[in-house]
Amino acid sequence: MDIKRVAIDAVNETIVMTVVHMDYKGQVAKRINEKMPLATVKGFRKGQVPKDLVEKQYGKAIKKEEVKKVVDLALERFVQSERLNLLGTPLAKENEELDWDAEELVFEYEIGLVPSFELDLEAKNDIVKYVVTADDKLIDGQVTRIQKQFGVANPVEKVTADADIAGTFVNAENGIDNQTTFSLDVFKDKATADLFIGKEVGDVVTVNTKGLFQDDHQLMDYLKVGHDNVHDLAIDVEFTISAINVSEPAELNQELFDKLFGEGNVASLEDLKAKIKEDAEAQFAQQADQKLLADVQNFLVENTKFDLPSEFLIKWLQTVGEKQLTPEEAIVEYARSERGLRFQLIEGKAMATSDIKINFEDLKAFTTNAIKQQMAQFGQTNPTDEEVQGIVARVLSNQEEVKRISDQVVAAKLLDLFKEKANPTTKEVTYEEFIAASYGE
């Protein structure tokens, strides 16, 4: 057998295989001999059919099967021996005119190669690493929410300025149907709040979404509107009141502190505010890291130039998956996934050049920390090592969880690498400023 690579360009090649009689004749002959005792041809008793008739009836099908086995094995070994770094898998070129009786059979396979490119993680950029602080306004607001949440809700007949109103926002045409609860200070202007004053259970209040809240993104919370639709949305929505309550704020005492944070961990209003600040800023740090990672990804994808075997990949996408795609569907799917593929290649390059690896100890440490955080959220602030490691062992026995956690560990290591190499500008902001920067406002 002769097998060779024919270059088309830097990321596209064809593998050409020439198969001769010697490559498959022995296995074909063996299969014919195995077939003879079982062959049935009219006019002959089973097992008594002449060999030439058996070859005539079954030979071509057997030859095709054996040639395919030879070609598939040779292709696999050739890809391995050449150490080809492929995108997708080899695609056989259709050849409807192939003469199966010829002395030489030629098969061609299209392949797409991973591009070679340079990656500069230290390239000049305008990436910002945000440090998000919890200001007094946010902390005081959270204290008020805690007092309301754990206070006593007393039902009243009519809406007053300090009432909490439960009900449902509806706009059938736009698919809005969401139950929620709010207080009147959520609205951007007093005129909207005044529409609710004096209303009773069962009453319907119509408001317009344009400028309804201080931040348009609150439409995502109260109306479950998608982020892409919140900006400049101007539609009428009806709110049907289902309950009206006025809360008697909970007293900020040791009983409440212990209930929220465990016995003795918070002992005063000052401690409570410090704890709120600590927890909020830890959460904000995670959000800031996610934005930093996304910003670095975007920068690297936009500024790391390389070609992809796009035509090959569009063909390949038509052949994979449970449902075969049409050429038009494959083009759409490729356009949807191209950016992710580009970053996947950049990510792999970054890991290779920086010698980033993950091992079982990395997975175990990451999972242990995550389990402890989850347990703390449910009030188990001092679990034993035995309890934690028992949960960790169960989690890491699940292959799907291992894959998910591995991805998270890789992301964390890459984030540390990007922080070091990309050298982003650090900027301290409030949470409101961070939200505005995150959504480009």
Backbone torsions as a table, in degrees:
resi	resn	phi	psi	omega
1	MET	NA	138.8	175.6
2	ASP	-111.2	131.3	-179.8
3	ILE	-138.5	133.7	-176.7
4	LYS	-150.0	163.3	176.6
5	ARG	-104.4	136.1	175.8
6	VAL	-118.8	114.1	-177.2
7	ALA	-75.5	136.1	173.8
8	ILE	-102.9	-50.6	171.2
9	ASP	-154.0	-165.5	-172.6
10	ALA	-65.1	-24.0	-175.6
11	VAL	-124.2	6.2	179.1
12	ASN	-131.4	132.2	177.1
13	GLU	-142.1	166.7	172.2
14	THR	-123.8	133.8	172.3
15	ILE	-96.5	122.9	-178.6
16	VAL	-110.6	124.7	-178.2
17	MET	-119.9	127.1	176.1
18	THR	-110.6	113.9	-176.5
19	VAL	-102.8	130.0	178.5
20	VAL	-111.7	169.6	-174.1
21	HIS	-54.5	-38.7	-176.5
22	MET	-63.4	-22.8	-176.4
23	ASP	-71.5	-22.7	-173.2
24	TYR	-137.1	-7.7	-170.8
25	LYS	-64.0	-37.7	-179.2
26	GLY	-61.6	-44.5	-178.9
27	GLN	-70.6	-34.6	176.9
28	VAL	-64.5	-44.9	178.7
29	ALA	-60.3	-41.4	178.7
30	LYS	-61.7	-42.2	-179.5
31	ARG	-67.0	-37.7	178.0
32	ILE	-63.2	-43.9	179.1
33	ASN	-62.9	-38.2	178.5
34	GLU	-67.4	-29.2	-176.7
35	LYS	-78.9	-27.6	-171.8
36	MET	-57.0	-45.5	-179.5
37	PRO	-65.9	-16.8	-175.6
38	LEU	-106.1	-10.9	-174.0
39	ALA	-67.8	142.3	176.9
40	THR	-126.2	117.8	176.8
41	VAL	-129.9	132.3	-178.1
42	LYS	-54.8	130.8	179.3
43	GLY	98.6	-8.0	179.5
44	PHE	-126.5	146.3	175.8
45	ARG	-74.1	149.1	178.8
46	LYS	-56.0	129.2	-179.8
47	GLY	89.5	-6.6	-179.2
48	GLN	-112.2	12.3	-178.8
49	VAL	-74.0	130.8	178.9
50	PRO	-60.1	147.8	-175.2
51	LYS	-60.1	-38.1	-178.0
52	ASP	-65.3	-31.4	177.3
53	LEU	-73.5	-36.4	176.4
54	VAL	-63.0	-44.0	178.6
55	GLU	-62.3	-39.8	-179.3
56	LYS	-65.0	-39.1	-176.1
57	GLN	-80.3	-38.6	-171.8
58	TYR	-115.6	-12.8	-169.9
59	GLY	-59.8	-44.1	-175.7
60	LYS	-65.2	-43.0	179.5
61	ALA	-64.7	-41.1	179.2
62	ILE	-64.9	-42.2	179.7
63	LYS	-59.6	-44.9	179.5
64	LYS	-61.0	-41.8	-179.6
65	GLU	-64.9	-43.8	-177.3
66	GLU	-71.7	-37.2	176.4
67	VAL	-63.3	-40.9	178.8
68	LYS	-61.2	-41.6	178.3
69	LYS	-61.8	-44.3	-179.6
70	VAL	-62.5	-45.4	-178.1
71	VAL	-65.6	-45.2	-178.7
72	ASP	-60.9	-44.4	-179.4
73	LEU	-66.6	-43.3	-179.9
74	ALA	-63.9	-39.4	179.3
75	LEU	-63.6	-45.6	179.8
76	GLU	-60.2	-46.6	-178.3
77	ARG	-67.4	-35.2	-180.0
78	PHE	-67.2	-43.6	178.3
79	VAL	-59.8	-41.1	179.5
80	GLN	-68.3	-45.7	-176.5
81	SER	-66.8	-34.6	178.9
82	GLU	-82.3	-7.0	-178.5
83	ARG	53.2	48.6	-179.2
84	LEU	-76.5	129.3	177.8
85	ASN	-97.6	97.4	-169.7
86	LEU	-96.5	150.8	164.2
87	LEU	-103.4	124.1	-173.7
88	GLY	73.4	-158.9	179.5
89	THR	-127.9	157.7	-178.6
90	PRO	-56.3	140.9	178.9
91	LEU	-113.1	123.1	178.8
92	ALA	-70.4	132.8	173.5
93	LYS	-76.1	132.0	179.2
94	GLU	-68.1	136.0	177.4
95	ASN	-141.6	85.1	-176.8
96	GLU	-70.1	-16.3	-178.2
97	GLU	-96.6	12.1	-179.9
98	LEU	-60.3	126.3	179.2
99	ASP	-92.4	103.1	-176.8
100	TRP	-69.5	-10.8	177.6
101	ASP	-93.2	-3.4	-178.1
102	ALA	-70.3	156.1	179.4
103	GLU	-67.8	-34.1	178.9
104	GLU	-120.1	134.6	177.8
105	LEU	-113.7	124.4	-177.0
106	VAL	-108.8	127.6	178.9
107	PHE	-123.2	139.0	-179.6
108	GLU	-124.0	140.2	179.3
109	TYR	-128.5	128.8	174.1
110	GLU	-81.9	139.2	175.4
111	ILE	-134.1	148.2	174.2
112	GLY	-111.4	131.4	-175.2
113	LEU	-103.4	146.7	172.2
114	VAL	-64.2	127.3	-176.9
115	PRO	-69.6	152.7	172.9
116	SER	-94.1	131.4	-178.8
117	PHE	-154.9	160.9	176.6
118	GLU	-96.2	140.1	-179.9
119	LEU	-119.8	120.5	179.8
120	ASP	-112.3	96.3	-179.5
121	LEU	-74.0	-15.9	-176.8
122	GLU	-102.2	13.7	-179.4
123	ALA	-60.5	147.9	180.0
124	LYS	-60.9	134.8	-176.7
125	ASN	-150.1	172.1	177.0
126	ASP	-116.1	30.8	-178.8
127	ILE	-71.3	138.6	-179.5
128	VAL	-113.3	131.9	171.8
129	LYS	-99.5	109.5	-175.8
130	TYR	-84.6	135.1	169.7
131	VAL	-109.4	109.6	-171.8
132	VAL	-97.1	124.3	-178.2
133	THR	-106.1	150.6	174.3
134	ALA	-92.9	109.6	-178.0
135	ASP	-83.7	174.8	-176.6
136	ASP	-60.4	-38.2	-179.6
137	LYS	-59.8	-44.9	179.8
138	LEU	-66.8	-43.4	-177.7
139	ILE	-65.4	-45.9	179.3
140	ASP	-62.7	-38.7	177.8
141	GLY	-63.3	-37.0	179.3
142	GLN	-70.3	-36.8	175.9
143	VAL	-60.9	-44.9	178.8
144	THR	-60.9	-42.0	179.6
145	ARG	-64.7	-37.2	178.2
146	ILE	-64.4	-44.7	179.5
147	GLN	-62.8	-38.2	179.1
148	LYS	-70.5	-43.1	-177.4
149	GLN	-61.4	-39.3	-176.4
150	PHE	-102.1	8.4	175.6
151	GLY	-83.6	-172.2	-179.5
152	VAL	-100.2	122.2	179.8
153	ALA	-90.5	116.9	-179.9
154	ASN	-106.6	121.4	179.3
155	PRO	-67.5	140.9	177.2
156	VAL	-130.2	162.3	-175.2
157	GLU	-79.8	-34.7	-174.8
158	LYS	-128.6	152.6	-179.7
159	VAL	-71.0	130.3	173.5
160	THR	-119.0	173.0	-174.6
161	ALA	-62.1	-28.1	-177.5
162	ASP	-102.2	16.0	-175.7
163	ALA	-83.1	154.4	167.5
164	ASP	-102.5	129.5	-173.8
165	ILE	-115.7	125.9	176.1
166	ALA	-106.3	147.0	178.7
167	GLY	171.6	-161.0	-173.8
168	THR	-133.1	127.2	171.8
169	PHE	-85.7	131.8	-177.9
170	VAL	-136.8	133.2	164.6
171	ASN	-147.9	98.9	-172.2
172	ALA	-60.8	-39.2	-176.2
173	GLU	-61.9	-34.1	-178.2
174	ASN	-102.7	11.6	175.5
175	GLY	69.8	26.2	-179.7
176	ILE	-96.3	124.0	177.8
177	ASP	-159.0	85.4	-171.1
178	ASN	-134.4	127.4	175.9
179	GLN	-81.8	138.5	-178.7
180	THR	-159.5	171.9	176.8
181	THR	-135.6	139.1	-180.0
182	PHE	-151.8	164.4	170.3
183	SER	-108.2	160.3	-170.9
184	LEU	-67.7	-18.3	-179.8
185	ASP	-74.8	-1.9	178.3
186	VAL	-73.4	-24.5	-176.3
187	PHE	-77.8	153.3	-175.4
188	LYS	-71.4	-38.3	-177.9
189	ASP	-126.8	156.2	-176.3
190	LYS	-66.0	-30.4	-178.1
191	ALA	-61.2	-37.8	178.2
192	THR	-68.6	-43.8	179.1
193	ALA	-60.2	-39.1	-178.5
194	ASP	-63.2	-23.8	178.5
195	LEU	-62.7	-24.4	-176.1
196	PHE	-93.4	-22.5	-176.3
197	ILE	-58.4	129.4	177.9
198	GLY	86.3	-6.9	-179.9
199	LYS	-74.5	157.3	-177.3
200	GLU	-120.5	170.2	177.3
201	VAL	-58.2	131.9	-178.2
202	GLY	98.7	-19.8	178.5
203	ASP	-69.8	153.1	179.7
204	VAL	-117.4	128.2	178.6
205	VAL	-116.6	128.7	179.2
206	THR	-101.4	128.0	178.5
207	VAL	-131.7	161.6	176.7
208	ASN	-105.6	141.4	-175.3
209	THR	-72.0	-19.4	-177.8
210	LYS	-66.6	114.6	180.0
211	GLY	66.1	26.3	-176.4
212	LEU	-68.8	-40.5	-177.4
213	PHE	-116.1	166.8	176.8
214	GLN	-58.0	-36.8	-179.1
215	ASP	-127.3	124.5	-179.2
216	ASP	-56.2	-25.2	-179.1
217	HIS	-66.1	-17.1	176.9
218	GLN	-66.9	-17.8	173.7
219	LEU	-61.0	-28.6	178.4
220	MET	-66.4	-35.6	-177.8
221	ASP	-80.3	-48.3	-171.1
222	TYR	-88.3	-26.3	-179.1
223	LEU	-116.7	-5.2	-177.0
224	LYS	57.8	43.0	175.5
225	VAL	-87.5	137.6	178.5
226	GLY	-65.0	151.4	-175.3
227	HIS	-58.6	-37.7	-178.2
228	ASP	-64.0	-17.2	-175.0
229	ASN	-105.2	-6.4	-171.8
230	VAL	-74.8	-30.6	-174.8
231	HIS	-74.6	125.6	178.2
232	ASP	64.1	19.9	175.7
233	LEU	-70.6	127.0	-177.4
234	ALA	-136.9	83.3	178.8
235	ILE	-134.7	154.3	175.3
236	ASP	-82.2	137.4	174.4
237	VAL	-128.5	143.9	178.3
238	GLU	-101.0	133.6	177.1
239	PHE	-113.8	117.6	178.5
240	THR	-98.6	121.6	-175.7
241	ILE	-78.2	128.1	178.5
242	SER	-112.2	-20.6	178.5
243	ALA	-159.4	147.8	177.7
244	ILE	-132.2	124.7	-179.7
245	ASN	-134.8	147.5	170.9
246	VAL	-117.1	122.6	-174.6
247	SER	-88.8	139.0	169.9
248	GLU	-94.0	109.1	-171.3
249	PRO	-55.8	142.1	176.5
250	ALA	-68.2	147.0	177.1
251	GLU	-76.1	135.8	178.1
252	LEU	-81.6	86.5	-177.7
253	ASN	-127.1	178.6	-175.6
254	GLN	-64.3	-33.7	179.4
255	GLU	-60.9	-43.8	178.9
256	LEU	-68.3	-42.6	179.8
257	PHE	-59.7	-44.9	-178.8
258	ASP	-65.6	-36.1	-179.9
259	LYS	-65.7	-37.0	-176.8
260	LEU	-81.7	-40.1	-168.2
261	PHE	-125.9	7.7	-177.4
262	GLY	90.9	154.9	-172.8
263	GLU	-62.7	124.7	172.1
264	GLY	80.2	-2.0	-176.9
265	ASN	-79.4	-25.8	176.6
266	VAL	-132.5	130.3	-173.7
267	ALA	-126.9	0.4	-177.1
268	SER	-158.3	170.8	176.3
269	LEU	-62.4	-37.2	178.9
270	GLU	-63.9	-42.4	176.6
271	ASP	-62.1	-41.1	-179.2
272	LEU	-61.5	-46.1	-179.4
273	LYS	-64.9	-38.4	178.5
274	ALA	-64.3	-39.1	179.8
275	LYS	-68.3	-42.1	177.2
276	ILE	-60.3	-44.3	179.9
277	LYS	-62.2	-44.7	-179.2
278	GLU	-62.3	-49.1	-178.0
279	ASP	-65.8	-41.9	-179.0
280	ALA	-64.2	-44.9	-177.0
281	GLU	-70.2	-28.8	173.6
282	ALA	-65.5	-41.7	177.3
283	GLN	-66.7	-42.4	179.4
284	PHE	-62.3	-36.7	-179.6
285	ALA	-61.6	-38.6	177.4
286	GLN	-64.3	-43.7	179.0
287	GLN	-64.5	-39.1	179.6
288	ALA	-66.1	-38.3	177.4
289	ASP	-64.3	-40.0	178.4
290	GLN	-62.5	-41.6	178.4
291	LYS	-67.0	-41.7	178.9
292	LEU	-60.4	-45.4	179.8
293	LEU	-61.5	-42.9	178.8
294	ALA	-64.0	-41.2	-179.3
295	ASP	-66.5	-39.7	177.6
296	VAL	-66.2	-42.6	177.6
297	GLN	-56.5	-49.1	-179.2
298	ASN	-60.9	-42.5	-179.6
299	PHE	-63.0	-45.9	-177.2
300	LEU	-67.5	-40.3	178.8
301	VAL	-64.0	-41.4	-178.0
302	GLU	-72.1	-28.2	-171.4
303	ASN	-111.9	-1.1	175.4
304	THR	-105.8	106.7	-171.7
305	LYS	-95.6	129.4	171.2
306	PHE	-161.6	155.2	178.5
307	ASP	-87.7	149.0	172.8
308	LEU	-116.6	151.2	175.4
309	PRO	-77.2	69.8	-169.1
310	SER	-63.4	-44.3	-179.2
311	GLU	-62.4	-42.0	177.2
312	PHE	-61.8	-46.2	-177.0
313	LEU	-64.6	-34.8	176.9
314	ILE	-64.9	-40.6	175.4
315	LYS	-64.0	-44.3	-177.6
316	TRP	-62.7	-39.7	179.4
317	LEU	-60.3	-25.9	179.5
318	GLN	-72.3	-16.2	-173.2
319	THR	-105.6	-12.4	-175.6
320	VAL	-103.3	163.9	179.7
321	GLY	89.5	164.8	-178.5
322	GLU	-66.5	-35.2	-179.1
323	LYS	-112.8	124.0	177.7
324	GLN	-67.8	137.8	-179.7
325	LEU	-91.8	149.4	170.7
326	THR	-76.0	162.9	176.8
327	PRO	-55.1	-38.7	-180.0
328	GLU	-66.4	-42.6	178.9
329	GLU	-64.9	-38.3	-179.8
330	ALA	-66.1	-37.5	177.5
331	ILE	-62.3	-43.1	178.6
332	VAL	-64.3	-44.2	-178.9
333	GLU	-64.5	-40.1	178.8
334	TYR	-64.3	-43.7	179.1
335	ALA	-60.8	-36.7	-179.4
336	ARG	-69.5	-33.8	-171.8
337	SER	-103.9	-6.5	-174.2
338	GLU	-59.8	-45.3	-177.2
339	ARG	-62.4	-41.8	178.2
340	GLY	-63.4	-38.9	177.9
341	LEU	-64.0	-42.5	179.5
342	ARG	-60.1	-44.1	-179.9
343	PHE	-70.2	-32.9	177.5
344	GLN	-59.2	-41.3	177.9
345	LEU	-68.4	-40.7	177.4
346	ILE	-63.4	-42.8	179.0
347	GLU	-59.9	-46.3	178.9
348	GLY	-61.2	-40.4	178.3
349	LYS	-64.1	-42.5	180.0
350	ALA	-62.7	-42.3	-179.9
351	MET	-66.1	-40.6	-177.8
352	ALA	-68.7	-47.2	-176.9
353	THR	-70.0	-25.6	-179.5
354	SER	-100.9	4.5	177.9
355	ASP	55.2	43.2	176.7
356	ILE	-83.2	124.5	176.9
357	LYS	-134.1	157.8	173.1
358	ILE	-123.8	145.8	178.6
359	ASN	-130.9	-178.9	-175.9
360	PHE	-62.9	-35.7	-180.0
361	GLU	-64.6	-35.6	175.6
362	ASP	-62.1	-46.0	180.0
363	LEU	-62.9	-42.1	-177.9
364	LYS	-65.2	-44.6	-178.9
365	ALA	-65.2	-42.8	180.0
366	PHE	-63.3	-44.5	-178.3
367	THR	-67.2	-40.4	179.2
368	THR	-59.4	-46.1	179.7
369	ASN	-63.3	-42.1	-179.6
370	ALA	-64.4	-41.0	179.7
371	ILE	-64.3	-43.0	179.5
372	LYS	-62.8	-39.7	178.5
373	GLN	-64.5	-42.4	179.2
374	GLN	-64.6	-41.7	179.9
375	MET	-65.0	-37.4	179.0
376	ALA	-64.2	-35.0	178.8
377	GLN	-63.5	-26.8	179.9
378	PHE	-101.5	19.7	173.5
379	GLY	88.5	-1.1	178.6
380	GLN	-92.9	83.3	-173.1
381	THR	-83.9	-18.6	-178.2
382	ASN	-131.9	61.5	178.8
383	PRO	-70.6	153.0	177.9
384	THR	-77.0	156.0	177.4
385	ASP	-59.0	-35.8	-179.4
386	GLU	-63.2	-42.9	178.9
387	GLU	-62.5	-47.9	-176.5
388	VAL	-64.9	-47.6	-176.5
389	GLN	-68.0	-27.2	174.8
390	GLY	-64.4	-42.5	178.0
391	ILE	-67.9	-41.9	180.0
392	VAL	-59.4	-43.5	-179.8
393	ALA	-61.3	-40.5	180.0
394	ARG	-67.4	-41.2	-179.3
395	VAL	-63.3	-46.0	-175.7
396	LEU	-76.8	-3.0	174.1
397	SER	-86.0	-8.2	179.6
398	ASN	-98.4	116.8	-174.5
399	GLN	-63.0	-35.7	178.4
400	GLU	-65.2	-40.2	177.5
401	GLU	-66.5	-38.8	178.5
402	VAL	-60.8	-43.3	179.1
403	LYS	-63.1	-44.6	-179.5
404	ARG	-62.8	-45.1	-178.7
405	ILE	-68.1	-37.6	177.5
406	SER	-58.9	-43.0	178.5
407	ASP	-61.4	-39.9	-179.6
408	GLN	-68.4	-38.8	178.9
409	VAL	-65.6	-43.2	177.8
410	VAL	-60.5	-44.8	179.6
411	ALA	-60.0	-40.8	-179.9
412	ALA	-65.6	-41.6	179.8
413	LYS	-67.6	-40.0	177.9
414	LEU	-65.7	-37.9	178.6
415	LEU	-60.8	-44.1	177.5
416	ASP	-61.1	-40.6	179.1
417	LEU	-64.1	-44.6	-178.5
418	PHE	-65.8	-37.7	177.9
419	LYS	-60.1	-39.6	-178.3
420	GLU	-74.3	-48.8	-171.6
421	LYS	-82.0	-41.6	-176.1
422	ALA	-72.8	-19.2	177.7
423	ASN	48.7	57.7	-178.3
424	PRO	-68.4	156.7	175.8
425	THR	-77.4	129.1	-179.7
426	THR	-86.7	133.9	-179.2
427	LYS	-139.5	125.5	179.0
428	GLU	-89.9	129.1	-177.4
429	VAL	-140.6	163.4	170.3
430	THR	-80.0	170.2	-179.9
431	TYR	-65.4	-38.7	178.5
432	GLU	-61.8	-41.6	178.7
433	GLU	-66.6	-36.3	178.9
434	PHE	-65.5	-43.3	178.8
435	ILE	-61.5	-42.8	178.5
436	ALA	-61.8	-41.7	179.7
437	ALA	-69.3	-34.5	-177.8
438	SER	-67.8	-33.9	-176.3
439	TYR	-104.6	13.7	173.9
440	GLY	68.9	31.5	-179.2
441	GLU	-114.8	NA	NA
